[in-house]
Amino acid sequence: MEHRGNNWNPLLSNTSRVSSLLLTKVFVAFILTAAMQIVLIIASLISGFLIVNVPEGSPVNLALVSLFAVVGALPLIALQTLLSVFLRSFAAPVAVCILGCVAGIASVTSVTLRPLSYVLPQGLITRTMSLGSTALTGSGGLNITDALSLSLCSVITFGVIYFISLFAVNKVKLR
């Protein structure tokens, strides 16, 4: 259906509300993201403890960061959902996201652009995945204050993108 350019027409012509369709799409992507993070945690624990003999705290830290990353992915999921509504090609939202990743990394690594990393979906996920890491100096520590502030920013940014999506889908003719 994706390649035909009219994949939203059947969805918007049924009796479901647009908000339900968008939330369902976000929820499915969220569940898949959570499942992949669980796979990452399990694989990291197995390889860390059994194969590499990593010190005890490292795999546990990765597990904590991975759990926060699921929340940090919400704005990015919402943005990709919004882009997929309006861009007919499957590749176009991916290309936009790749450009966003460049901007996200720039917002985390640049002192001048760092405030953008709290609202840019790619910046939020980059900061969240880098919690406690020494690879990015501005990512924050793996402590409750940094983790909760990033989670709160992620939830707020998700809400803003979701309501923009609702408004846009209701106002723009998709056919």
N, C-alpha and C positions, 0 to 999 in steps of 0.2 A: 504494500500500500504506500510505503514511503516514496518510492520512485515515481508514483503517479502525480504527486503534487497536490492531492486533495485528501490527505489522510485525516484532517480535522473535520471535514464536511460530515461524514457519518457520525462522528462523535458529537458534534454540535447540533445535529438534527434529532438526537434521541431525547428522552425526557429527563435525563440527568442534568443537574445544574453545572455550570462551568466551574464553579468553585470545587465541586465534588470531583470533576474530571482532573483538574489541576492537582488537587490534594492527593488523589489516587496515584497519579503519575509520580509525584514527589515521594509518596510513601513507598512505592515499589522500588524506586531508585535508592531510597534511604535504607530499605531492608537489604538490598544487594550490597550496598556500601558497608553496612554493619557485618554482613556475612563475610565479606572479603577482609575486613579488619580482624574478625575472629580467626580466619585462616592464617592471616599474618601473625597474629599473637601466638597461635599454636605452633606454627612452623618456627617462629623465633625462639619460643621456649624449648622446643625439641632440639633445635640446632644449637642454641646457646648453652643449655645445661648438659646435653648428652654428647654433642659432637665437639664443640669448641672449648668447653669448660670456662665459659664467661663468668666473671664474678657475679655473685648472687643478685645484686641490685639491678643490673643492666636490663635483663629481660623483663623484669617487673616494671621498670621505668618505661620501656617500650610498650608494654601492655596498657599502662595508664595513658600514655600519649595517644595510643591507637583508639582508646575509648573516647577520649576528648575529640579526636579527629572525626569521629562519626558525627558529632554535633557541629564541628567546624565545616563539615562538608555540606550542611544544609543550604547555605546561601548559594553555593556553586551548583547544587542540584536544582534549586529554584531558577537560577539564571539560565542553565542549560534547558530547562523546561520552557522558559519564556522564549528563548531563541528558537527552540524546535517548533514552537507554535507559528512563528512568523517566517522562518526561513525554510523554504521548501526542500532544499538539499540537506542530506544527512551530514555531509562534509562541512557545510558552512558553520554550524554551531561549534563543531570541533575546532575549526580554524580560528574562530573568534576566541574560543577558550585557550588555545595555544598562545595567541597574542596576549590574552589576559594573564597567562602564566608568566610571561616576560614582565608585564607590568606588576604582577604580584611579587615576584622576586625582587624587582627594583624597589618596590615600596617597603619591603622588609630590610633590604640591605642599605638603603640610602637614608641617612638621617633626615634629610629634607623631605623626602616622600613618606616617611614612616607613618604619619597620621592616616594616610590612605590605606595602609595595611589593616586598619581596623574596620573598613567599610568595603573594600574590594574583596569579592569572594575568593579569588585566587590568593590574595594576600593573607586573608584569614586562615585558609587551610595551610598555607606555607608556614605561618607563625605557629599554628597549632601543632603541626607535625614536627616543628623544630623546638618545641618546649624542652628546656633543660639541655639543649644541645650547645656545644661550643662552636659549631660550624657557622651559625649566624649569630652575631653578637646582640642584635636587637630582638631576638625571638622571645626572650623571657625565660624565667626559670621554671622548673617543674615544681611549682608550689600552688597552693589552693587559690591564692589571689590572682596570679597570672592565668591559671586555667579557667577560673570562673569568669574573669573579665573577658577573655576571648570567647568563652561559651555564650556569655550574654550578648556580646557584639554579634556573634554568629546568629543567634536567635532573632535579634532585632533586624539585622540585615536580611535574613530570610523573610521575616514579616513584611519588610518594605518591598522586596522583590516580588513576593507573592501577591501583595495588593496592587502593585503596578501591573502584574500579569492579569489579575482579575479585571482591572480597569481597561487595560489594552484589549483584551479579548472581547469584552463587552462593547467597546467603542469602535474597533476596527473591523471591517468586513474581511473575513478570512477567505472567502470564496473567490 
